[in-house]
Amino acid sequence: MGAKGWGGDRKADDARDHVTLLSRGFLDGCNNARVDVASLCFGTFDRKEEVMDHTCLVVPVLPGKEDELRAFYREVDGPRQQDYDRSEQRLGITKEIAWRAPIDGGSAAVIYIESENFEQALSQFVKSQDEFDLWFKQHVLDISGLDLNNPPEMELPDLLSVYQAKLSVAT
């Protein structure tokens, strides 16, 4: 996969409250896709002794591909829902939410992912030859130029800020 800072045996204690933001560079190897807005947020939070990775991807959509993006997610949430569910469970992804957001001169797909280990899930997805995963990766390539079979090198920058509301218990 080739992501600096996304090493193999990351201990939960070392990664707790680790949030990073990657701008530019993430899509440099995406078949000449627009790279004006591309980011990756990654964080690990500890709640009740349960460690969960929270990841947000912002991937520019190629010009004229917005309708294909919408059609892709209609198919993922419709006729391919069972395959999608099977894939997400196999990868250890517990939640994935996608939006289309306007950006200067176009739009981007904004994808929020929760998993116990995002690095492992992404690595498995990159290597996967599962029929649904290959279909999914091909559509991502067609819509964004991002090749998830061979993602570009990524370097994660320093944490700048984290806010998380505290849960309160009524008495």
Chimera marker file (.cmm) of the C-alpha trace (Angstrom):
<marker_set name="trace">
<marker id="1" x="0.000" y="0.000" z="0.000" r="1" g="1" b="0" radius="0.5"/>
<marker id="2" x="2.762" y="2.470" z="0.734" r="1" g="1" b="0" radius="0.5"/>
<marker id="3" x="1.514" y="4.869" z="3.390" r="1" g="1" b="0" radius="0.5"/>
<marker id="4" x="4.252" y="6.392" z="5.510" r="1" g="1" b="0" radius="0.5"/>
<marker id="5" x="3.170" y="6.467" z="9.114" r="1" g="1" b="0" radius="0.5"/>
<marker id="6" x="0.570" y="3.733" z="8.645" r="1" g="1" b="0" radius="0.5"/>
<marker id="7" x="2.813" y="0.930" z="9.922" r="1" g="1" b="0" radius="0.5"/>
<marker id="8" x="1.821" y="-2.586" z="10.812" r="1" g="1" b="0" radius="0.5"/>
<marker id="9" x="1.638" y="-3.065" z="14.590" r="1" g="1" b="0" radius="0.5"/>
<marker id="10" x="0.199" y="0.220" z="15.812" r="1" g="1" b="0" radius="0.5"/>
<marker id="11" x="-0.690" y="-0.071" z="19.489" r="1" g="1" b="0" radius="0.5"/>
<marker id="12" x="-4.013" y="1.474" z="20.464" r="1" g="1" b="0" radius="0.5"/>
<marker id="13" x="-2.438" y="3.384" z="23.362" r="1" g="1" b="0" radius="0.5"/>
<marker id="14" x="0.107" y="4.984" z="21.026" r="1" g="1" b="0" radius="0.5"/>
<marker id="15" x="-2.559" y="5.959" z="18.518" r="1" g="1" b="0" radius="0.5"/>
<marker id="16" x="-5.242" y="7.196" z="20.946" r="1" g="1" b="0" radius="0.5"/>
<marker id="17" x="-6.457" y="10.658" z="20.017" r="1" g="1" b="0" radius="0.5"/>
<marker id="18" x="-4.141" y="10.664" z="16.998" r="1" g="1" b="0" radius="0.5"/>
<marker id="19" x="-5.820" y="12.696" z="14.283" r="1" g="1" b="0" radius="0.5"/>
<marker id="20" x="-4.150" y="13.749" z="11.093" r="1" g="1" b="0" radius="0.5"/>
<marker id="21" x="-5.104" y="15.744" z="8.052" r="1" g="1" b="0" radius="0.5"/>
<marker id="22" x="-3.483" y="15.151" z="4.702" r="1" g="1" b="0" radius="0.5"/>
<marker id="23" x="-3.948" y="17.813" z="2.063" r="1" g="1" b="0" radius="0.5"/>
<marker id="24" x="-2.732" y="17.581" z="-1.478" r="1" g="1" b="0" radius="0.5"/>
<marker id="25" x="-0.407" y="14.761" z="-2.387" r="1" g="1" b="0" radius="0.5"/>
<marker id="26" x="-3.031" y="12.067" z="-1.692" r="1" g="1" b="0" radius="0.5"/>
<marker id="27" x="-4.251" y="12.109" z="-5.264" r="1" g="1" b="0" radius="0.5"/>
<marker id="28" x="-0.968" y="12.953" z="-6.995" r="1" g="1" b="0" radius="0.5"/>
<marker id="29" x="-0.894" y="9.487" z="-8.544" r="1" g="1" b="0" radius="0.5"/>
<marker id="30" x="-4.539" y="9.437" z="-9.573" r="1" g="1" b="0" radius="0.5"/>
<marker id="31" x="-4.257" y="9.445" z="-13.336" r="1" g="1" b="0" radius="0.5"/>
<marker id="32" x="-4.085" y="13.239" z="-13.600" r="1" g="1" b="0" radius="0.5"/>
<marker id="33" x="-7.164" y="13.779" z="-11.420" r="1" g="1" b="0" radius="0.5"/>
<marker id="34" x="-7.665" y="17.267" z="-10.022" r="1" g="1" b="0" radius="0.5"/>
<marker id="35" x="-5.642" y="17.584" z="-6.825" r="1" g="1" b="0" radius="0.5"/>
<marker id="36" x="-6.816" y="21.010" z="-5.667" r="1" g="1" b="0" radius="0.5"/>
<marker id="37" x="-8.772" y="19.592" z="-2.731" r="1" g="1" b="0" radius="0.5"/>
<marker id="38" x="-7.846" y="16.192" z="-1.382" r="1" g="1" b="0" radius="0.5"/>
<marker id="39" x="-7.643" y="15.276" z="2.243" r="1" g="1" b="0" radius="0.5"/>
<marker id="40" x="-7.608" y="12.389" z="4.634" r="1" g="1" b="0" radius="0.5"/>
<marker id="41" x="-8.490" y="12.703" z="8.295" r="1" g="1" b="0" radius="0.5"/>
<marker id="42" x="-7.610" y="9.789" z="10.508" r="1" g="1" b="0" radius="0.5"/>
<marker id="43" x="-8.238" y="9.448" z="14.209" r="1" g="1" b="0" radius="0.5"/>
<marker id="44" x="-8.429" y="6.815" z="16.890" r="1" g="1" b="0" radius="0.5"/>
<marker id="45" x="-10.664" y="7.401" z="19.867" r="1" g="1" b="0" radius="0.5"/>
<marker id="46" x="-11.138" y="5.321" z="23.012" r="1" g="1" b="0" radius="0.5"/>
<marker id="47" x="-14.679" y="4.950" z="24.301" r="1" g="1" b="0" radius="0.5"/>
<marker id="48" x="-15.420" y="2.487" z="27.105" r="1" g="1" b="0" radius="0.5"/>
<marker id="49" x="-12.232" y="0.507" z="26.380" r="1" g="1" b="0" radius="0.5"/>
<marker id="50" x="-13.272" y="0.193" z="22.733" r="1" g="1" b="0" radius="0.5"/>
<marker id="51" x="-10.795" y="1.632" z="20.230" r="1" g="1" b="0" radius="0.5"/>
<marker id="52" x="-12.281" y="2.768" z="16.917" r="1" g="1" b="0" radius="0.5"/>
<marker id="53" x="-10.575" y="4.399" z="13.928" r="1" g="1" b="0" radius="0.5"/>
<marker id="54" x="-12.489" y="7.320" z="12.412" r="1" g="1" b="0" radius="0.5"/>
<marker id="55" x="-11.421" y="8.196" z="8.880" r="1" g="1" b="0" radius="0.5"/>
<marker id="56" x="-12.670" y="10.846" z="6.471" r="1" g="1" b="0" radius="0.5"/>
<marker id="57" x="-11.636" y="10.876" z="2.826" r="1" g="1" b="0" radius="0.5"/>
<marker id="58" x="-12.247" y="13.824" z="0.497" r="1" g="1" b="0" radius="0.5"/>
<marker id="59" x="-11.708" y="12.706" z="-3.091" r="1" g="1" b="0" radius="0.5"/>
<marker id="60" x="-12.256" y="15.114" z="-6.016" r="1" g="1" b="0" radius="0.5"/>
<marker id="61" x="-14.651" y="13.866" z="-8.668" r="1" g="1" b="0" radius="0.5"/>
<marker id="62" x="-13.446" y="14.142" z="-12.263" r="1" g="1" b="0" radius="0.5"/>
<marker id="63" x="-15.206" y="16.849" z="-14.291" r="1" g="1" b="0" radius="0.5"/>
<marker id="64" x="-18.555" y="15.665" z="-15.631" r="1" g="1" b="0" radius="0.5"/>
<marker id="65" x="-18.649" y="12.547" z="-13.410" r="1" g="1" b="0" radius="0.5"/>
<marker id="66" x="-21.099" y="13.795" z="-10.733" r="1" g="1" b="0" radius="0.5"/>
<marker id="67" x="-24.047" y="11.866" z="-12.209" r="1" g="1" b="0" radius="0.5"/>
<marker id="68" x="-21.893" y="8.709" z="-12.336" r="1" g="1" b="0" radius="0.5"/>
<marker id="69" x="-21.019" y="9.241" z="-8.649" r="1" g="1" b="0" radius="0.5"/>
<marker id="70" x="-24.711" y="9.434" z="-7.736" r="1" g="1" b="0" radius="0.5"/>
<marker id="71" x="-25.538" y="6.379" z="-9.883" r="1" g="1" b="0" radius="0.5"/>
<marker id="72" x="-22.657" y="4.441" z="-8.313" r="1" g="1" b="0" radius="0.5"/>
<marker id="73" x="-23.933" y="5.014" z="-4.771" r="1" g="1" b="0" radius="0.5"/>
<marker id="74" x="-27.545" y="4.274" z="-5.813" r="1" g="1" b="0" radius="0.5"/>
<marker id="75" x="-26.284" y="0.898" z="-7.071" r="1" g="1" b="0" radius="0.5"/>
<marker id="76" x="-24.173" y="0.307" z="-3.928" r="1" g="1" b="0" radius="0.5"/>
<marker id="77" x="-27.181" y="1.063" z="-1.699" r="1" g="1" b="0" radius="0.5"/>
<marker id="78" x="-29.620" y="-0.770" z="-3.981" r="1" g="1" b="0" radius="0.5"/>
<marker id="79" x="-28.990" y="-3.929" z="-6.004" r="1" g="1" b="0" radius="0.5"/>
<marker id="80" x="-25.436" y="-4.413" z="-4.681" r="1" g="1" b="0" radius="0.5"/>
<marker id="81" x="-26.277" y="-3.777" z="-1.005" r="1" g="1" b="0" radius="0.5"/>
<marker id="82" x="-25.730" y="-7.403" z="0.083" r="1" g="1" b="0" radius="0.5"/>
<marker id="83" x="-22.332" y="-7.558" z="-1.646" r="1" g="1" b="0" radius="0.5"/>
<marker id="84" x="-21.399" y="-4.194" z="-0.106" r="1" g="1" b="0" radius="0.5"/>
<marker id="85" x="-22.424" y="-5.382" z="3.351" r="1" g="1" b="0" radius="0.5"/>
<marker id="86" x="-20.411" y="-8.598" z="2.954" r="1" g="1" b="0" radius="0.5"/>
<marker id="87" x="-17.353" y="-6.640" z="1.804" r="1" g="1" b="0" radius="0.5"/>
<marker id="88" x="-17.541" y="-4.094" z="4.630" r="1" g="1" b="0" radius="0.5"/>
<marker id="89" x="-17.937" y="-6.841" z="7.250" r="1" g="1" b="0" radius="0.5"/>
<marker id="90" x="-15.016" y="-8.822" z="5.808" r="1" g="1" b="0" radius="0.5"/>
<marker id="91" x="-12.842" y="-5.688" z="5.943" r="1" g="1" b="0" radius="0.5"/>
<marker id="92" x="-13.918" y="-4.826" z="9.502" r="1" g="1" b="0" radius="0.5"/>
<marker id="93" x="-15.673" y="-1.589" z="8.503" r="1" g="1" b="0" radius="0.5"/>
<marker id="94" x="-18.587" y="-0.899" z="10.846" r="1" g="1" b="0" radius="0.5"/>
<marker id="95" x="-19.849" y="2.338" z="9.267" r="1" g="1" b="0" radius="0.5"/>
<marker id="96" x="-19.328" y="4.122" z="5.968" r="1" g="1" b="0" radius="0.5"/>
<marker id="97" x="-21.170" y="7.280" z="4.947" r="1" g="1" b="0" radius="0.5"/>
<marker id="98" x="-20.702" y="9.120" z="1.641" r="1" g="1" b="0" radius="0.5"/>
<marker id="99" x="-21.621" y="12.642" z="0.499" r="1" g="1" b="0" radius="0.5"/>
<marker id="100" x="-21.093" y="14.700" z="-2.630" r="1" g="1" b="0" radius="0.5"/>
<marker id="101" x="-19.771" y="18.134" z="-1.746" r="1" g="1" b="0" radius="0.5"/>
<marker id="102" x="-19.243" y="21.159" z="-3.979" r="1" g="1" b="0" radius="0.5"/>
<marker id="103" x="-15.653" y="22.410" z="-4.201" r="1" g="1" b="0" radius="0.5"/>
<marker id="104" x="-14.048" y="25.147" z="-6.268" r="1" g="1" b="0" radius="0.5"/>
<marker id="105" x="-14.636" y="24.257" z="-9.884" r="1" g="1" b="0" radius="0.5"/>
<marker id="106" x="-16.352" y="20.907" z="-9.273" r="1" g="1" b="0" radius="0.5"/>
<marker id="107" x="-17.282" y="18.442" z="-6.587" r="1" g="1" b="0" radius="0.5"/>
<marker id="108" x="-15.779" y="15.834" z="-4.285" r="1" g="1" b="0" radius="0.5"/>
<marker id="109" x="-16.872" y="12.607" z="-2.670" r="1" g="1" b="0" radius="0.5"/>
<marker id="110" x="-16.618" y="12.860" z="1.109" r="1" g="1" b="0" radius="0.5"/>
<marker id="111" x="-16.460" y="9.421" z="2.741" r="1" g="1" b="0" radius="0.5"/>
<marker id="112" x="-16.511" y="8.842" z="6.507" r="1" g="1" b="0" radius="0.5"/>
<marker id="113" x="-15.380" y="5.379" z="7.677" r="1" g="1" b="0" radius="0.5"/>
<marker id="114" x="-15.349" y="3.712" z="11.091" r="1" g="1" b="0" radius="0.5"/>
<marker id="115" x="-13.368" y="0.531" z="11.674" r="1" g="1" b="0" radius="0.5"/>
<marker id="116" x="-11.346" y="-1.102" z="14.410" r="1" g="1" b="0" radius="0.5"/>
<marker id="117" x="-8.222" y="-0.835" z="12.245" r="1" g="1" b="0" radius="0.5"/>
<marker id="118" x="-8.419" y="1.419" z="9.180" r="1" g="1" b="0" radius="0.5"/>
<marker id="119" x="-4.874" y="0.608" z="8.055" r="1" g="1" b="0" radius="0.5"/>
<marker id="120" x="-5.651" y="-3.103" z="7.995" r="1" g="1" b="0" radius="0.5"/>
<marker id="121" x="-9.020" y="-2.575" z="6.280" r="1" g="1" b="0" radius="0.5"/>
<marker id="122" x="-7.471" y="-0.400" z="3.564" r="1" g="1" b="0" radius="0.5"/>
<marker id="123" x="-4.599" y="-2.823" z="3.050" r="1" g="1" b="0" radius="0.5"/>
<marker id="124" x="-7.026" y="-5.752" z="2.674" r="1" g="1" b="0" radius="0.5"/>
<marker id="125" x="-9.202" y="-3.744" z="0.272" r="1" g="1" b="0" radius="0.5"/>
<marker id="126" x="-6.205" y="-2.742" z="-1.877" r="1" g="1" b="0" radius="0.5"/>
<marker id="127" x="-5.133" y="-6.404" z="-2.169" r="1" g="1" b="0" radius="0.5"/>
<marker id="128" x="-8.662" y="-7.803" z="-2.590" r="1" g="1" b="0" radius="0.5"/>
<marker id="129" x="-9.576" y="-9.679" z="-5.738" r="1" g="1" b="0" radius="0.5"/>
<marker id="130" x="-13.170" y="-10.153" z="-4.565" r="1" g="1" b="0" radius="0.5"/>
<marker id="131" x="-15.589" y="-9.565" z="-7.465" r="1" g="1" b="0" radius="0.5"/>
<marker id="132" x="-17.507" y="-6.792" z="-5.670" r="1" g="1" b="0" radius="0.5"/>
<marker id="133" x="-14.327" y="-5.090" z="-4.419" r="1" g="1" b="0" radius="0.5"/>
<marker id="134" x="-12.889" y="-5.083" z="-7.955" r="1" g="1" b="0" radius="0.5"/>
<marker id="135" x="-16.161" y="-3.610" z="-9.288" r="1" g="1" b="0" radius="0.5"/>
<marker id="136" x="-16.105" y="-0.949" z="-6.540" r="1" g="1" b="0" radius="0.5"/>
<marker id="137" x="-12.445" y="-0.028" z="-7.149" r="1" g="1" b="0" radius="0.5"/>
<marker id="138" x="-13.026" y="0.247" z="-10.921" r="1" g="1" b="0" radius="0.5"/>
<marker id="139" x="-15.901" y="2.683" z="-10.363" r="1" g="1" b="0" radius="0.5"/>
<marker id="140" x="-13.793" y="4.774" z="-7.963" r="1" g="1" b="0" radius="0.5"/>
<marker id="141" x="-11.065" y="4.918" z="-10.633" r="1" g="1" b="0" radius="0.5"/>
<marker id="142" x="-13.554" y="5.882" z="-13.362" r="1" g="1" b="0" radius="0.5"/>
<marker id="143" x="-15.212" y="8.592" z="-11.225" r="1" g="1" b="0" radius="0.5"/>
<marker id="144" x="-12.178" y="10.089" z="-9.469" r="1" g="1" b="0" radius="0.5"/>
<marker id="145" x="-9.001" y="8.804" z="-11.097" r="1" g="1" b="0" radius="0.5"/>
<marker id="146" x="-7.981" y="7.253" z="-7.754" r="1" g="1" b="0" radius="0.5"/>
<marker id="147" x="-6.567" y="3.743" z="-8.297" r="1" g="1" b="0" radius="0.5"/>
<marker id="148" x="-7.364" y="1.828" z="-5.118" r="1" g="1" b="0" radius="0.5"/>
<marker id="149" x="-5.514" y="-1.216" z="-6.476" r="1" g="1" b="0" radius="0.5"/>
<marker id="150" x="-2.335" y="0.865" z="-6.279" r="1" g="1" b="0" radius="0.5"/>
<marker id="151" x="-2.941" y="3.945" z="-4.090" r="1" g="1" b="0" radius="0.5"/>
<marker id="152" x="-0.378" y="6.741" z="-4.082" r="1" g="1" b="0" radius="0.5"/>
<marker id="153" x="2.217" y="7.191" z="-1.345" r="1" g="1" b="0" radius="0.5"/>
<marker id="154" x="0.812" y="9.147" z="1.600" r="1" g="1" b="0" radius="0.5"/>
<marker id="155" x="2.581" y="11.015" z="4.376" r="1" g="1" b="0" radius="0.5"/>
<marker id="156" x="0.530" y="12.039" z="7.369" r="1" g="1" b="0" radius="0.5"/>
<marker id="157" x="1.128" y="15.506" z="8.881" r="1" g="1" b="0" radius="0.5"/>
<marker id="158" x="1.046" y="16.620" z="12.532" r="1" g="1" b="0" radius="0.5"/>
<marker id="159" x="-2.085" y="16.820" z="14.665" r="1" g="1" b="0" radius="0.5"/>
<marker id="160" x="-3.301" y="20.413" z="15.069" r="1" g="1" b="0" radius="0.5"/>
<marker id="161" x="-6.518" y="20.165" z="17.069" r="1" g="1" b="0" radius="0.5"/>
<marker id="162" x="-9.111" y="17.726" z="18.403" r="1" g="1" b="0" radius="0.5"/>
<marker id="163" x="-12.473" y="18.444" z="20.005" r="1" g="1" b="0" radius="0.5"/>
<marker id="164" x="-14.772" y="15.764" z="21.370" r="1" g="1" b="0" radius="0.5"/>
<marker id="165" x="-17.781" y="16.443" z="23.579" r="1" g="1" b="0" radius="0.5"/>
<marker id="166" x="-17.875" y="14.660" z="26.908" r="1" g="1" b="0" radius="0.5"/>
<marker id="167" x="-20.837" y="12.398" z="27.607" r="1" g="1" b="0" radius="0.5"/>
<marker id="168" x="-22.806" y="13.360" z="30.687" r="1" g="1" b="0" radius="0.5"/>
<marker id="169" x="-25.045" y="11.165" z="32.795" r="1" g="1" b="0" radius="0.5"/>
<marker id="170" x="-28.322" y="12.607" z="34.101" r="1" g="1" b="0" radius="0.5"/>
<marker id="171" x="-28.823" y="12.208" z="37.853" r="1" g="1" b="0" radius="0.5"/>
<link id1="1" id2="2" r="1" g="1" b="0" radius="0.2"/>
<link id1="2" id2="3" r="1" g="1" b="0" radius="0.2"/>
<link id1="3" id2="4" r="1" g="1" b="0" radius="0.2"/>
<link id1="4" id2="5" r="1" g="1" b="0" radius="0.2"/>
<link id1="5" id2="6" r="1" g="1" b="0" radius="0.2"/>
<link id1="6" id2="7" r="1" g="1" b="0" radius="0.2"/>
<link id1="7" id2="8" r="1" g="1" b="0" radius="0.2"/>
<link id1="8" id2="9" r="1" g="1" b="0" radius="0.2"/>
<link id1="9" id2="10" r="1" g="1" b="0" radius="0.2"/>
<link id1="10" id2="11" r="1" g="1" b="0" radius="0.2"/>
<link id1="11" id2="12" r="1" g="1" b="0" radius="0.2"/>
<link id1="12" id2="13" r="1" g="1" b="0" radius="0.2"/>
<link id1="13" id2="14" r="1" g="1" b="0" radius="0.2"/>
<link id1="14" id2="15" r="1" g="1" b="0" radius="0.2"/>
<link id1="15" id2="16" r="1" g="1" b="0" radius="0.2"/>
<link id1="16" id2="17" r="1" g="1" b="0" radius="0.2"/>
<link id1="17" id2="18" r="1" g="1" b="0" radius="0.2"/>
<link id1="18" id2="19" r="1" g="1" b="0" radius="0.2"/>
<link id1="19" id2="20" r="1" g="1" b="0" radius="0.2"/>
<link id1="20" id2="21" r="1" g="1" b="0" radius="0.2"/>
<link id1="21" id2="22" r="1" g="1" b="0" radius="0.2"/>
<link id1="22" id2="23" r="1" g="1" b="0" radius="0.2"/>
<link id1="23" id2="24" r="1" g="1" b="0" radius="0.2"/>
<link id1="24" id2="25" r="1" g="1" b="0" radius="0.2"/>
<link id1="25" id2="26" r="1" g="1" b="0" radius="0.2"/>
<link id1="26" id2="27" r="1" g="1" b="0" radius="0.2"/>
<link id1="27" id2="28" r="1" g="1" b="0" radius="0.2"/>
<link id1="28" id2="29" r="1" g="1" b="0" radius="0.2"/>
<link id1="29" id2="30" r="1" g="1" b="0" radius="0.2"/>
<link id1="30" id2="31" r="1" g="1" b="0" radius="0.2"/>
<link id1="31" id2="32" r="1" g="1" b="0" radius="0.2"/>
<link id1="32" id2="33" r="1" g="1" b="0" radius="0.2"/>
<link id1="33" id2="34" r="1" g="1" b="0" radius="0.2"/>
<link id1="34" id2="35" r="1" g="1" b="0" radius="0.2"/>
<link id1="35" id2="36" r="1" g="1" b="0" radius="0.2"/>
<link id1="36" id2="37" r="1" g="1" b="0" radius="0.2"/>
<link id1="37" id2="38" r="1" g="1" b="0" radius="0.2"/>
<link id1="38" id2="39" r="1" g="1" b="0" radius="0.2"/>
<link id1="39" id2="40" r="1" g="1" b="0" radius="0.2"/>
<link id1="40" id2="41" r="1" g="1" b="0" radius="0.2"/>
<link id1="41" id2="42" r="1" g="1" b="0" radius="0.2"/>
<link id1="42" id2="43" r="1" g="1" b="0" radius="0.2"/>
<link id1="43" id2="44" r="1" g="1" b="0" radius="0.2"/>
<link id1="44" id2="45" r="1" g="1" b="0" radius="0.2"/>
<link id1="45" id2="46" r="1" g="1" b="0" radius="0.2"/>
<link id1="46" id2="47" r="1" g="1" b="0" radius="0.2"/>
<link id1="47" id2="48" r="1" g="1" b="0" radius="0.2"/>
<link id1="48" id2="49" r="1" g="1" b="0" radius="0.2"/>
<link id1="49" id2="50" r="1" g="1" b="0" radius="0.2"/>
<link id1="50" id2="51" r="1" g="1" b="0" radius="0.2"/>
<link id1="51" id2="52" r="1" g="1" b="0" radius="0.2"/>
<link id1="52" id2="53" r="1" g="1" b="0" radius="0.2"/>
<link id1="53" id2="54" r="1" g="1" b="0" radius="0.2"/>
<link id1="54" id2="55" r="1" g="1" b="0" radius="0.2"/>
<link id1="55" id2="56" r="1" g="1" b="0" radius="0.2"/>
<link id1="56" id2="57" r="1" g="1" b="0" radius="0.2"/>
<link id1="57" id2="58" r="1" g="1" b="0" radius="0.2"/>
<link id1="58" id2="59" r="1" g="1" b="0" radius="0.2"/>
<link id1="59" id2="60" r="1" g="1" b="0" radius="0.2"/>
<link id1="60" id2="61" r="1" g="1" b="0" radius="0.2"/>
<link id1="61" id2="62" r="1" g="1" b="0" radius="0.2"/>
<link id1="62" id2="63" r="1" g="1" b="0" radius="0.2"/>
<link id1="63" id2="64" r="1" g="1" b="0" radius="0.2"/>
<link id1="64" id2="65" r="1" g="1" b="0" radius="0.2"/>
<link id1="65" id2="66" r="1" g="1" b="0" radius="0.2"/>
<link id1="66" id2="67" r="1" g="1" b="0" radius="0.2"/>
<link id1="67" id2="68" r="1" g="1" b="0" radius="0.2"/>
<link id1="68" id2="69" r="1" g="1" b="0" radius="0.2"/>
<link id1="69" id2="70" r="1" g="1" b="0" radius="0.2"/>
<link id1="70" id2="71" r="1" g="1" b="0" radius="0.2"/>
<link id1="71" id2="72" r="1" g="1" b="0" radius="0.2"/>
<link id1="72" id2="73" r="1" g="1" b="0" radius="0.2"/>
<link id1="73" id2="74" r="1" g="1" b="0" radius="0.2"/>
<link id1="74" id2="75" r="1" g="1" b="0" radius="0.2"/>
<link id1="75" id2="76" r="1" g="1" b="0" radius="0.2"/>
<link id1="76" id2="77" r="1" g="1" b="0" radius="0.2"/>
<link id1="77" id2="78" r="1" g="1" b="0" radius="0.2"/>
<link id1="78" id2="79" r="1" g="1" b="0" radius="0.2"/>
<link id1="79" id2="80" r="1" g="1" b="0" radius="0.2"/>
<link id1="80" id2="81" r="1" g="1" b="0" radius="0.2"/>
<link id1="81" id2="82" r="1" g="1" b="0" radius="0.2"/>
<link id1="82" id2="83" r="1" g="1" b="0" radius="0.2"/>
<link id1="83" id2="84" r="1" g="1" b="0" radius="0.2"/>
<link id1="84" id2="85" r="1" g="1" b="0" radius="0.2"/>
<link id1="85" id2="86" r="1" g="1" b="0" radius="0.2"/>
<link id1="86" id2="87" r="1" g="1" b="0" radius="0.2"/>
<link id1="87" id2="88" r="1" g="1" b="0" radius="0.2"/>
<link id1="88" id2="89" r="1" g="1" b="0" radius="0.2"/>
<link id1="89" id2="90" r="1" g="1" b="0" radius="0.2"/>
<link id1="90" id2="91" r="1" g="1" b="0" radius="0.2"/>
<link id1="91" id2="92" r="1" g="1" b="0" radius="0.2"/>
<link id1="92" id2="93" r="1" g="1" b="0" radius="0.2"/>
<link id1="93" id2="94" r="1" g="1" b="0" radius="0.2"/>
<link id1="94" id2="95" r="1" g="1" b="0" radius="0.2"/>
<link id1="95" id2="96" r="1" g="1" b="0" radius="0.2"/>
<link id1="96" id2="97" r="1" g="1" b="0" radius="0.2"/>
<link id1="97" id2="98" r="1" g="1" b="0" radius="0.2"/>
<link id1="98" id2="99" r="1" g="1" b="0" radius="0.2"/>
<link id1="99" id2="100" r="1" g="1" b="0" radius="0.2"/>
<link id1="100" id2="101" r="1" g="1" b="0" radius="0.2"/>
<link id1="101" id2="102" r="1" g="1" b="0" radius="0.2"/>
<link id1="102" id2="103" r="1" g="1" b="0" radius="0.2"/>
<link id1="103" id2="104" r="1" g="1" b="0" radius="0.2"/>
<link id1="104" id2="105" r="1" g="1" b="0" radius="0.2"/>
<link id1="105" id2="106" r="1" g="1" b="0" radius="0.2"/>
<link id1="106" id2="107" r="1" g="1" b="0" radius="0.2"/>
<link id1="107" id2="108" r="1" g="1" b="0" radius="0.2"/>
<link id1="108" id2="109" r="1" g="1" b="0" radius="0.2"/>
<link id1="109" id2="110" r="1" g="1" b="0" radius="0.2"/>
<link id1="110" id2="111" r="1" g="1" b="0" radius="0.2"/>
<link id1="111" id2="112" r="1" g="1" b="0" radius="0.2"/>
<link id1="112" id2="113" r="1" g="1" b="0" radius="0.2"/>
<link id1="113" id2="114" r="1" g="1" b="0" radius="0.2"/>
<link id1="114" id2="115" r="1" g="1" b="0" radius="0.2"/>
<link id1="115" id2="116" r="1" g="1" b="0" radius="0.2"/>
<link id1="116" id2="117" r="1" g="1" b="0" radius="0.2"/>
<link id1="117" id2="118" r="1" g="1" b="0" radius="0.2"/>
<link id1="118" id2="119" r="1" g="1" b="0" radius="0.2"/>
<link id1="119" id2="120" r="1" g="1" b="0" radius="0.2"/>
<link id1="120" id2="121" r="1" g="1" b="0" radius="0.2"/>
<link id1="121" id2="122" r="1" g="1" b="0" radius="0.2"/>
<link id1="122" id2="123" r="1" g="1" b="0" radius="0.2"/>
<link id1="123" id2="124" r="1" g="1" b="0" radius="0.2"/>
<link id1="124" id2="125" r="1" g="1" b="0" radius="0.2"/>
<link id1="125" id2="126" r="1" g="1" b="0" radius="0.2"/>
<link id1="126" id2="127" r="1" g="1" b="0" radius="0.2"/>
<link id1="127" id2="128" r="1" g="1" b="0" radius="0.2"/>
<link id1="128" id2="129" r="1" g="1" b="0" radius="0.2"/>
<link id1="129" id2="130" r="1" g="1" b="0" radius="0.2"/>
<link id1="130" id2="131" r="1" g="1" b="0" radius="0.2"/>
<link id1="131" id2="132" r="1" g="1" b="0" radius="0.2"/>
<link id1="132" id2="133" r="1" g="1" b="0" radius="0.2"/>
<link id1="133" id2="134" r="1" g="1" b="0" radius="0.2"/>
<link id1="134" id2="135" r="1" g="1" b="0" radius="0.2"/>
<link id1="135" id2="136" r="1" g="1" b="0" radius="0.2"/>
<link id1="136" id2="137" r="1" g="1" b="0" radius="0.2"/>
<link id1="137" id2="138" r="1" g="1" b="0" radius="0.2"/>
<link id1="138" id2="139" r="1" g="1" b="0" radius="0.2"/>
<link id1="139" id2="140" r="1" g="1" b="0" radius="0.2"/>
<link id1="140" id2="141" r="1" g="1" b="0" radius="0.2"/>
<link id1="141" id2="142" r="1" g="1" b="0" radius="0.2"/>
<link id1="142" id2="143" r="1" g="1" b="0" radius="0.2"/>
<link id1="143" id2="144" r="1" g="1" b="0" radius="0.2"/>
<link id1="144" id2="145" r="1" g="1" b="0" radius="0.2"/>
<link id1="145" id2="146" r="1" g="1" b="0" radius="0.2"/>
<link id1="146" id2="147" r="1" g="1" b="0" radius="0.2"/>
<link id1="147" id2="148" r="1" g="1" b="0" radius="0.2"/>
<link id1="148" id2="149" r="1" g="1" b="0" radius="0.2"/>
<link id1="149" id2="150" r="1" g="1" b="0" radius="0.2"/>
<link id1="150" id2="151" r="1" g="1" b="0" radius="0.2"/>
<link id1="151" id2="152" r="1" g="1" b="0" radius="0.2"/>
<link id1="152" id2="153" r="1" g="1" b="0" radius="0.2"/>
<link id1="153" id2="154" r="1" g="1" b="0" radius="0.2"/>
<link id1="154" id2="155" r="1" g="1" b="0" radius="0.2"/>
<link id1="155" id2="156" r="1" g="1" b="0" radius="0.2"/>
<link id1="156" id2="157" r="1" g="1" b="0" radius="0.2"/>
<link id1="157" id2="158" r="1" g="1" b="0" radius="0.2"/>
<link id1="158" id2="159" r="1" g="1" b="0" radius="0.2"/>
<link id1="159" id2="160" r="1" g="1" b="0" radius="0.2"/>
<link id1="160" id2="161" r="1" g="1" b="0" radius="0.2"/>
<link id1="161" id2="162" r="1" g="1" b="0" radius="0.2"/>
<link id1="162" id2="163" r="1" g="1" b="0" radius="0.2"/>
<link id1="163" id2="164" r="1" g="1" b="0" radius="0.2"/>
<link id1="164" id2="165" r="1" g="1" b="0" radius="0.2"/>
<link id1="165" id2="166" r="1" g="1" b="0" radius="0.2"/>
<link id1="166" id2="167" r="1" g="1" b="0" radius="0.2"/>
<link id1="167" id2="168" r="1" g="1" b="0" radius="0.2"/>
<link id1="168" id2="169" r="1" g="1" b="0" radius="0.2"/>
<link id1="169" id2="170" r="1" g="1" b="0" radius="0.2"/>
<link id1="170" id2="171" r="1" g="1" b="0" radius="0.2"/>
</marker_set>
